[in-house]
Amino acid sequence: MIRTVILGTGAAVPKKVLTNQDLESMVETSDEWIATRTGIKSRYIAEDGETTSTLAAEAARRALEMAGVKPEEVDMIVLGTTSPDMIMPNTGALVQKHLGAVNASAFDIYAACSGFVYALTIADKFVKESPEKKILAIGSELLSSITDWQDRNTCVLFGDAAGAVLVSGSTDGDRGILSTHLYSDGCLWELLYIPGGGCIYPPSAEMAEKRDYCIRMHGNEVYKHAVRSLTDVAWEAIRTNNLKPEDVDLFIPHQANIRIMKKVAERLEIQEDRVYMNIERYGNTSSASIPVALDEANRSGRLKQGDLVLLDAFGGGFTWGAVMIRW
Ligand code: COA
């Protein structure tokens, strides 16, 4: 049976680190509040020259290097983002240019924090159709560019990063993507959204002054929906594969809030030592959070061949989804 396998992983972050202490001098907050309510201690923030596409290209280069694959061998780039370099061209096309991936088609997936799980699912479908294809699935964000740095309800949460995987087809036993599960509910869009910058409310001086190009969120409501949806779709992935929660060797939920991750793990009855949590150092990096965690787990030797890995995402839209992988 042909399955989609991950040949290489990579991640990249900006140079600058912004700590909770730094934020204390920007808005009325405290390290204690942020750490206890979210689990975040610091995050990376881009400076001049660092963009969603440059971080994505760096993460992709590392994934290609690990796989021993040249940029010109890449057939497709699928990039999840909510903070593209520009509205047009798509950021995947810019990554193609940076890499010199001259034979690759490229496009973006716009599914907020679920962007990487959506991108990986699409890559999986293309590989199943043409197993020889080599596809980069990427999640990359410069959330700092759409964060309201005067709003303490949101600015303490987000960070910038990129993560990438290179996938292709394999007949190597049971290894590879076992199942993918995607959902959305557009009726709940007003709980997490960016009001300005689109055709409903185009860019204007007024929009800029009100910082309406930034993320707006009803945190408490998002929290409840995130816990429920992440739990439900993870259960679906476990049951679809006739598995039990204790079979999962590594659970990688979207890194939005340490309390959300712990609550979901508790409901799934997955022990905490099997839950990958790195939010302390990155904050919420939206579509980048899962591939960055996957790359860390891979490079640190936490993942062994044959391990069951469960990816679980939730974000604006709402969108959510899961991917079950035999490593
Ligand atoms: N520093 C200090 N106090 C803050 C603060 C900050 N950065 N942000 C909010 N507060 C205050 C609030 O104003 C409120 O004060 P009040 O009681 O006087 O009104 C108090 O802290 C509690 O706020 P609340 O919103 O109830 O806190 P919470 O425990 O729900 O935590 C979030 C807030 C945002 C951390 C939490 O709701 C969350 O993580 N939600 C999900 C967010 C998310 O995952 N988004 C992305 C999805 S992909």
Boltz pocket constraint, residues with backbone or C-beta under 6 A from the ligand:
constraints:
  - pocket:
      binder: B
      contacts: [[A, 28], [A, 29], [A, 30], [A, 33], [A, 34], [A, 37], [A, 38], [A, 113], [A, 152], [A, 153], [A, 154], [A, 156], [A, 217], [A, 218], [A, 219], [A, 220], [A, 222], [A, 223], [A, 226], [A, 256], [A, 257], [A, 284], [A, 314], [A, 315], [A, 316]]
      max_distance: 6.0
